[in-house]
Amino acid sequence: MDPDEHPGEDHILIKNATLVVVNAPNNMEFGIDLNSWDIKNNKKYMGIKFIPPGFRFVHYRVEDRHGGPSFRIGFIHYFENGEFMVKCWDKSTNEMSADPVDEDLLVYLRNSLLDLDKILVPYCFDYIERWERLTDKIDFDVVKRCKPLCGFIYSAMELVPCSSNDSELSTEEEEEDLKKREESKETPQTRPMKNQIPKLLPNFKPKAGSELRLTPLPDKYYPDNTTPENITKYNLDYSYAWETVLKEMKCSAEILGELQLTFVCVLIGQNWEAFEQWKKIFSLICGVDSVIPKYRSIFLEFLWTIEAQLDYIPEDMLVDVIYTENFIYYNLRKFFRNIEFHPGIDQPFKYTAARCRERICHMLNWNFGNLQEEDGDEAPVIVSTD
């Protein structure tokens, strides 16, 4: 009989991936993807078995000295079929170590895999379909390109003071950006506070190597030395910026992989840096108009991607705390309007978008009616030639 047709537990253990954590403490919450376990007082815990191949987010939170939960730490990895991963616990930092494991230990533990079975927690498959829907565009290349050099993603990143040179450069850049905005009367993409409060605060940056290596997005959505008419055009249609960003990626579908990656880094890793990047990519995609037919499949996939993500977005994430507006609603409204009134988009695409719009309205009790109307902040920004 072919063992693949009726696999036993030993066969599944060897066929799927395994994570072993050496010297893991017994006062923490440990998880992978949408699953987590409280392993307090469980001295037998040593890792996770039956991990399905593909993109995974391993995360943990150790109790602080007062018995309360500390910040969350995790790492992203694209597991191969049958992969055996070993991580060691660093007692000096009370964190998982990023250092390579001694080869002799690795070989010993792998040869003892079946004996370790009883102290490995099985991967929970109850939410596997939901996880795959949230992460199906994240491939090995996206993980390799975006993960931090330090190997871990922190919900509270360690910050270090910027050097005086960095600070001066940052101030000069801010002043130059403000001057350009005044000259062009441009509506800023990220709406910085007008009173420049950040200049009064201490100047810090993430510790080198701890930041996610995300795709740089343009500060302005039009080319240098362009005409006022084109500034208006590119502020109404983000297609120029869209194609500029895609040139930095291996393939156009990679932008959806990064959108999904940043989302789960917010959802699971509670990482603010990822949230800011997710908002920028989301806003960029929703503002594209003229080239939607050219990238038809990408925008169709975006509809399914964002619908899956909206299932997990809490209400307070939907609202800009400074401007008290629903960031996601207004961007999706713009996107659905671009699709609805674009003469080059085929009817099947428009039908799919309309059905998605209906499901989102039902899910969140929203109303995207009267798409032809442009409200307040959505009204066109016209650049004067005077």
Salt bridges, closest charged atoms under 4 A:
ASP4 OD1 - HIS11 NE2 2.88
GLU9 OE2 - LYS49 NZ 3.55
GLU29 OE2 - ARG72 NH2 2.98
ASP33 OD2 - ARG56 NH1 2.84
GLU63 OE2 - LYS40 NZ 2.76
GLU83 OE2 - HIS77 NE2 2.76
ASP117 OD1 - LYS49 NZ 2.44
ASP136 OD2 - LYS137 NZ 2.92
ASP141 OD2 - LYS250 NZ 3.78
GLU158 OE1 - LYS207 NZ 3.71
ASP166 OD2 - LYS205 NZ 3.05
ASP177 OD2 - ARG181 NE 2.83
GLU186 OE1 - ARG181 NH1 3.49
ASP224 OD1 - LYS220 NZ 2.15
GLU243 OE2 - LYS294 NZ 2.84
GLU254 OE2 - ARG145 NE 2.78
GLU258 OE1 - ARG145 NH2 2.91
GLU276 OE2 - LYS279 NZ 3.68
ASP289 OD1 - HIS342 NE2 3.98
GLU301 OE1 - LYS137 NZ 2.80
GLU307 OE2 - ARG359 NE 2.65
GLU325 OE2 - ARG191 NH1 2.89
GLU340 OE1 - ARG357 NH1 3.98
ASP346 OD2 - ARG296 NE 2.70
GLU358 OE1 - ARG355 NE 3.84
ASP375 OD2 - ARG333 NE 3.84
ASP377 OD2 - ARG191 NH1 3.63
GLU378 OE1 - ARG333 NE 3.59
GLU378 OE2 - ARG337 NH1 3.63
